[in-house]
Amino acid sequence: MSANGAGVAGEDWVPSELERERRAYRRGRAVRSAGISAASTLVLVGVVVALVVTSPGWPRVRETFLDPDKAVEAFPAVVEGLWLNIRVMLVCGVVIALLGLTLAVMRTVRGPVAFPLRLFATAYVDLFRGLPLLLVIFVLGFGAPALRLSGLPSSALFWGACALVLSYSAYVAEVFRAGIESVHPSQRAAARSLGLSYGQTMRHVVLPQAVRRVVPPLMNDLVSLQKDSGLIAVLGVIDAIRAAQIETATDFNFTPYVVAGALFVCLTIPMARFTDHVARRQGFHGAGGML
């Protein structure tokens, strides 16, 4: 009872027998579902493993791709190369976000005076979304240094990173543009009626809402960038993949490639799960499946 004699709602509430039965039933169903899921997964994994290890070529594959001694030997070099991939991803990610946002704003700016900006942004996005990333890396990595542009490095790492930025910024620009256009026009009208300029409306009203809405797809692009950063190895940059290739060339044992792949997966899976978590918080309940 409270001070004025009234009962506090829910203070002495006890679930009924029916409610307790319902809770017990739901717990039982959850335990049963978890058990069936675990059993089916174990059976499937067991069948796949049995098929692999009983195949005629398994001893040779195990020796060539899963040699533990070779893995230990190659691990330091591959990890050192992976650190380069991580740095490339972080630096390029920041530049891509800024360039992509700029292109998105250019594509959504209104008025005939801004037509050249819209035309440039549209042509840029169409061009670099149409070109394969590997082709852009080849063209910039082998062609741009031959121009001997003053003030710009001629290293393969620099131009490989530029290729990543140019290609990914086209995709990120479209993500940002989708977020900008998802903001209802009434938001712009209300801001302009309050005396805000076009730039102030974009900065204080439109962009904050747009960026929040596109965080999950942007993080998915970051996951893809983390993997595609390994493509700069085709220019001779010693990243994780190139380091694995060098280690493999000594005795033609391909275990270093498996080590590099495992390290990339160890980076990608936590980023993917964090992306799913952010997506669920944003309301995308279907993102990431049931994991």
HURA-V46373 format. One record per pair of residues at least 12 apart in sequence whose C-alpha atoms are under 10 Angstrom apart, sorted by the first residue. I is the first residue (numbers start at 1). GAP is how many residues later the second one is. D is the distance in Angstrom with one decimal. If there is no record, write none. Layout:
BEGIN
[[I;GAP;D] [I;GAP;D]]
END
This chain:
BEGIN
[[61;192;10.0] [61;193;9.5] [61;194;9.9] [62;193;9.1] [63;190;8.0] [63;191;9.2] [63;192;8.6] [64;187;9.9] [64;188;7.9] [64;189;5.1] [64;190;5.7] [64;191;6.4] [64;192;10.0] [65;187;9.9] [65;188;6.6] [65;189;5.0] [65;190;4.2] [65;191;7.9] [65;192;8.0] [65;193;6.7] [65;194;9.3] [66;187;8.9] [66;188;8.0] [66;189;5.4] [66;190;8.9] [66;191;9.8] [66;192;7.5] [66;193;9.0] [67;186;8.1] [67;187;8.7] [67;188;6.1] [67;189;9.1] [67;191;9.8] [68;187;8.1] [68;191;10.0] [69;186;9.3] [70;177;8.9] [70;178;9.2] [70;181;9.7] [70;183;7.7] [70;184;8.8] [70;185;6.4] [70;186;7.2] [70;189;9.6] [71;176;9.8] [71;182;9.7] [71;183;9.3] [71;184;5.9] [71;185;6.0] [71;186;9.2] [71;187;8.3] [71;188;6.4] [71;189;9.7] [72;183;9.7] [72;184;9.1] [72;187;9.1] [73;174;8.7] [73;182;9.9] [73;183;8.7] [74;169;8.3] [74;170;7.1] [74;172;9.4] [74;173;6.3] [74;174;8.7] [74;181;8.3] [74;182;5.8] [74;183;9.4] [74;185;7.9] [74;186;9.3] [75;165;9.8] [75;168;9.6] [75;169;8.8] [75;172;9.6] [75;180;9.9] [75;181;7.4] [75;184;6.9] [75;185;8.3] [75;188;9.6] [76;167;9.6] [77;161;9.4] [77;162;9.1] [77;163;7.7] [77;165;9.7] [77;166;6.0] [77;167;7.6] [77;169;9.3] [77;170;8.1] [77;179;9.4] [77;183;9.9] [78;160;9.2] [78;161;7.5] [78;162;4.8] [78;163;7.4] [78;164;8.3] [78;165;5.4] [78;166;5.9] [78;167;9.4] [78;168;9.7] [78;169;8.7] [78;178;7.5] [78;179;8.9] [78;181;7.5] [78;182;6.2] [78;183;10.0] [78;185;8.7] [79;160;8.8] [79;161;6.6] [79;164;8.8] [79;165;9.6] [79;180;9.1] [79;181;7.9] [79;184;7.9] [80;158;9.0] [80;159;7.5] [80;160;7.1] [80;163;8.3] [81;149;9.5] [81;152;10.0] [81;156;9.0] [81;157;6.0] [81;158;3.8] [81;159;3.9] [81;160;7.4] [81;161;7.6] [81;162;6.1] [81;163;8.6] [81;179;9.1] [82;147;9.7] [82;148;8.7] [82;156;9.1] [82;157;5.8] [82;158;4.5] [82;159;8.1] [82;160;9.8] [82;161;8.9] [82;178;7.9] [82;181;7.9] [82;182;8.0] [82;185;10.0] [83;156;7.7] [83;157;7.9] [84;73;9.7] [84;145;9.2] [84;146;9.4] [84;153;9.3] [84;154;8.1] [84;155;5.8] [84;156;7.7] [85;140;9.7] [85;141;7.3] [85;142;8.6] [85;143;9.1] [85;144;5.8] [85;145;6.5] [85;146;9.7] [85;147;9.0] [85;148;9.8] [85;153;9.4] [85;154;6.1] [85;155;7.0] [85;156;9.4] [85;179;9.6] [86;139;9.9] [86;140;7.1] [86;141;9.7] [86;143;8.2] [86;144;9.7] [86;153;9.5] [86;154;9.9] [86;178;9.9] [86;181;9.3] [87;139;9.7] [87;142;9.6] [88;69;8.8] [88;70;9.4] [88;72;9.4] [88;73;6.8] [88;76;9.3] [88;137;9.3] [88;138;8.4] [88;141;6.8] [88;142;9.4] [88;144;9.7] [88;151;9.8] [89;72;8.7] [89;75;9.1] [89;76;9.8] [89;133;7.9] [89;134;9.3] [89;135;9.7] [89;136;6.4] [89;137;5.5] [89;138;8.8] [89;139;8.9] [89;140;6.4] [89;141;9.7] [90;132;9.0] [90;135;9.3] [90;136;8.6] [91;70;8.7] [91;74;9.5] [92;69;6.6] [92;70;8.0] [92;71;9.8] [92;72;7.2] [92;73;5.9] [92;74;9.7] [92;76;9.1] [92;77;9.6] [92;130;9.7] [92;133;8.5] [92;134;9.8] [92;137;9.3] [93;71;9.3] [93;72;7.8] [93;75;8.9] [93;76;9.1] [93;125;9.9] [93;128;9.2] [93;129;6.8] [93;132;7.7] [93;133;9.1] [94;71;9.4] [95;67;9.6] [95;70;6.9] [95;71;9.6] [95;73;10.0] [95;74;8.3] [96;66;9.8] [96;68;8.5] [96;69;5.4] [96;70;7.7] [96;71;9.0] [96;72;6.6] [96;73;4.9] [96;74;8.7] [96;75;9.5] [96;76;7.3] [96;77;8.8] [96;126;9.7] [97;68;9.2] [97;71;9.1] [97;72;7.0] [97;75;6.9] [97;76;8.2] [97;79;9.1] [97;121;8.6] [97;125;9.8] [98;71;8.5] [98;74;9.5] [98;75;9.3] [99;66;8.4] [99;67;8.8] [99;69;9.6] [99;70;6.1] [99;71;8.7] [99;73;8.6] [99;74;7.7] [100;21;9.7] [100;25;9.5] [100;65;9.3] [100;66;9.3] [100;68;8.2] [100;69;4.6] [100;70;6.4] [100;71;7.7] [100;72;5.2] [100;73;4.0] [100;74;7.8] [100;75;8.4] [100;76;7.2] [100;77;9.0] [101;68;8.4] [101;69;9.8] [101;71;7.6] [101;72;5.8] [101;73;8.9] [101;74;8.9] [101;75;6.1] [101;76;8.0] [101;79;9.9] [101;106;9.4] [101;110;9.4] [102;19;8.9] [102;67;9.5] [102;71;7.7] [102;74;9.2] [102;75;9.9] [103;14;8.7] [103;15;8.5] [103;17;8.7] [103;18;5.5] [103;19;8.4] [103;21;8.5] [103;22;8.3] [103;66;8.2] [103;67;8.0] [103;69;9.0] [103;70;5.7] [103;71;8.5] [103;73;8.8] [103;74;8.4] [104;14;9.1] [104;17;7.6] [104;18;9.3] [104;21;9.6] [104;65;9.7] [104;66;9.1] [104;68;8.4] [104;69;4.9] [104;70;6.6] [104;71;8.2] [104;72;5.8] [104;73;4.8] [104;74;8.6] [104;75;9.4] [104;76;8.0] [104;77;9.9] [105;12;9.4] [105;13;8.9] [105;16;9.0] [105;68;8.5] [105;71;8.3] [105;72;7.2] [105;75;8.2] [105;97;8.6] [105;102;9.3] [106;12;5.5] [106;13;8.8] [106;14;8.4] [106;15;6.3] [106;16;8.8] [106;67;9.7] [106;71;9.4] [107;12;7.7] [107;13;8.5] [107;14;5.8] [107;15;6.7] [107;18;9.8] [107;66;8.9] [107;67;9.3] [107;70;7.5] [108;13;9.6] [108;69;7.1] [108;70;9.9] [108;72;7.9] [108;73;7.9] [109;89;9.1] [109;90;9.9] [109;93;9.7] [110;88;9.5] [121;49;8.8] [121;52;8.9] [122;48;9.3] [122;51;9.9] [122;52;9.8] [123;47;9.9] [124;42;8.9] [124;43;9.5] [124;45;9.4] [124;46;7.0] [124;49;10.0] [125;41;9.2] [125;42;8.5] [125;43;9.6] [125;44;8.1] [125;45;4.6] [125;46;7.3] [125;47;9.5] [125;48;7.6] [125;49;7.9] [126;44;7.7] [126;45;9.6] [127;39;9.9] [127;40;8.9] [127;43;8.4] [128;35;9.6] [128;38;6.8] [128;39;5.2] [128;40;8.1] [128;41;8.5] [128;42;6.1] [128;43;8.4] [129;37;9.4] [129;38;6.6] [129;39;8.3] [129;40;9.2] [129;41;6.1] [129;42;6.7] [130;37;9.2] [130;40;9.7] [131;36;8.0] [132;35;8.3] [133;30;7.3] [133;31;7.3] [133;33;9.1] [133;34;6.3] [133;35;8.6] [133;95;8.8] [133;98;8.7] [134;26;9.7] [134;29;8.6] [134;30;9.3] [134;33;9.8] [134;94;9.4] [134;97;7.1] [134;98;8.6] [134;100;8.7] [135;28;9.1] [136;23;9.8] [136;24;8.6] [136;26;9.3] [136;27;5.7] [136;28;8.2] [136;30;8.5] [136;31;7.7] [137;19;9.4] [137;22;7.5] [137;23;5.6] [137;24;8.4] [137;25;8.2] [137;26;5.2] [137;27;7.5] [137;29;9.8] [137;30;9.4] [137;94;8.0] [137;95;7.1] [137;96;9.9] [137;97;8.3] [137;98;7.9] [138;18;10.0] [138;21;9.4] [138;22;8.3] [138;25;8.7] [138;94;9.1] [138;96;8.0] [138;97;7.4] [139;20;9.3] [139;21;9.6] [139;24;8.7] [140;16;8.7] [140;18;9.6] [140;19;5.8] [140;20;7.0] [140;21;9.6] [140;22;7.8] [140;23;6.5] [140;95;9.9] [141;13;8.7] [141;14;8.2] [141;15;5.6] [141;16;8.2] [141;17;8.3] [141;18;5.2] [141;19;5.8] [141;20;9.2] [141;21;8.9] [141;22;8.0] [141;91;8.7] [141;93;9.1] [141;94;6.4] [141;95;9.7] [142;12;9.6] [142;13;9.9] [142;14;7.9] [142;17;8.6] [142;18;9.5] [142;93;7.8] [143;16;9.5] [144;12;9.5] [144;15;7.4] [145;13;9.9] [145;14;8.1] [155;80;9.6] [155;82;9.1] [156;76;8.0] [156;77;9.3] [156;78;9.5] [156;79;6.0] [156;80;7.3] [156;81;6.6] [157;75;7.1] [157;76;8.9] [157;78;7.8] [157;79;8.6] [157;80;6.1] [157;81;9.1] [157;82;9.7] [158;74;9.7] [158;79;9.9] [159;73;9.0] [159;76;9.2] [160;69;8.7] [160;70;10.0] [160;71;8.3] [160;72;5.4] [160;73;8.8] [160;74;9.1] [160;75;7.4] [160;77;8.7] [161;68;8.0] [161;70;9.9] [161;71;7.5] [163;69;9.0] [164;61;7.9] [164;64;8.1] [164;65;7.4] [164;67;9.1] [164;68;8.7] [165;60;9.5] [168;53;8.0] [168;54;9.4] [168;56;9.4] [168;57;7.8] [169;52;9.9] [171;47;9.5] [171;50;8.3] [172;42;9.8] [172;45;8.8] [172;46;6.9] [172;49;7.5] [172;50;9.7] [175;35;9.6] [175;36;9.4] [175;38;9.8] [175;39;6.7] [175;40;9.3] [175;42;7.2] [175;43;7.2] [175;46;9.6] [176;31;8.9] [176;34;7.1] [176;35;7.0] [176;37;9.1] [176;38;6.8] [176;39;9.4] [176;41;9.6] [176;42;8.5] [177;33;8.4] [177;34;9.8] [177;37;9.5] [178;32;8.0] [178;33;9.9] [178;35;9.3] [178;36;8.1] [179;27;8.9] [179;28;8.2] [179;29;9.8] [179;30;7.8] [179;31;4.3] [179;32;6.5] [179;33;8.3] [179;34;6.1] [179;35;5.9] [179;36;9.4] [180;22;8.9] [180;26;6.5] [180;27;6.6] [180;28;9.3] [180;29;7.9] [180;30;4.9] [180;31;7.9] [180;33;9.1] [180;34;9.3] [181;25;8.9] [181;29;8.0] [182;24;9.3] [182;27;9.0] [182;28;7.1] [182;31;8.6] [182;32;9.9] [183;22;9.1] [183;23;6.5] [183;24;8.8] [183;26;7.1] [183;27;6.6] [183;30;9.4] [184;22;9.0] [185;21;9.5] [187;14;8.7] [187;18;7.2] [187;19;7.5] [188;13;6.5] [188;14;8.1] [188;17;7.4] [188;18;7.3] [189;12;9.1] [190;15;9.6] [191;13;9.0] [191;14;7.3] [191;15;9.4] [212;70;8.1] [213;66;9.3] [213;69;7.3] [213;70;9.6] [214;65;9.3] [214;68;9.3] [215;60;8.5] [215;63;7.8] [215;64;7.8] [215;67;8.5] [216;56;9.8] [216;58;9.4] [216;59;5.8] [216;60;7.5] [216;61;9.0] [216;62;6.4] [216;63;5.2] [216;64;9.0] [216;65;9.8] [216;66;8.1] [216;68;8.7] [216;71;8.9] [217;58;8.3] [217;59;10.0] [217;62;8.5] [218;57;9.1] [219;52;8.0] [219;53;8.1] [219;55;8.8] [219;56;6.0] [219;57;9.3] [219;59;9.0] [219;60;9.5] [220;51;8.5] [220;52;7.2] [220;54;10.0] [220;55;6.8] [220;56;9.2] [222;46;9.6] [222;49;8.6] [222;50;9.5] [222;53;9.7] [223;44;8.8] [223;45;6.2] [223;46;8.9] [223;47;9.7] [223;48;6.5] [223;49;6.8] [223;52;8.9] [224;44;8.6] [224;48;9.8] [226;38;8.1] [226;41;8.3] [226;42;7.5] [226;45;9.6] [227;34;9.7] [227;37;7.0] [227;38;8.9] [227;40;9.2] [227;41;7.8] [229;12;9.8] [230;12;8.3] [230;34;9.4] [233;12;9.5] [239;21;9.8] [240;16;9.3] [240;17;8.8] [240;19;9.2] [240;20;6.0] [240;21;9.0] [240;23;8.9] [240;24;8.8] [241;15;8.6] [241;16;7.0] [241;17;10.0] [241;18;9.6] [241;19;6.4] [241;20;8.4] [241;23;9.9] [242;15;9.3] [242;18;9.6] [243;13;8.3] [243;14;9.0] [243;17;8.7] [244;12;4.8] [244;13;5.4] [244;14;8.7] [244;15;7.9] [244;16;6.6] [244;17;9.7] [245;12;7.1] [245;15;9.8] [272;16;8.2] [273;14;10.0] [273;15;7.6] [273;18;8.2] [274;14;9.9] [275;12;8.7] [275;13;8.3] [276;12;5.2] [276;13;8.6] [276;14;10.0] [276;15;8.6] [277;14;9.8]]
END
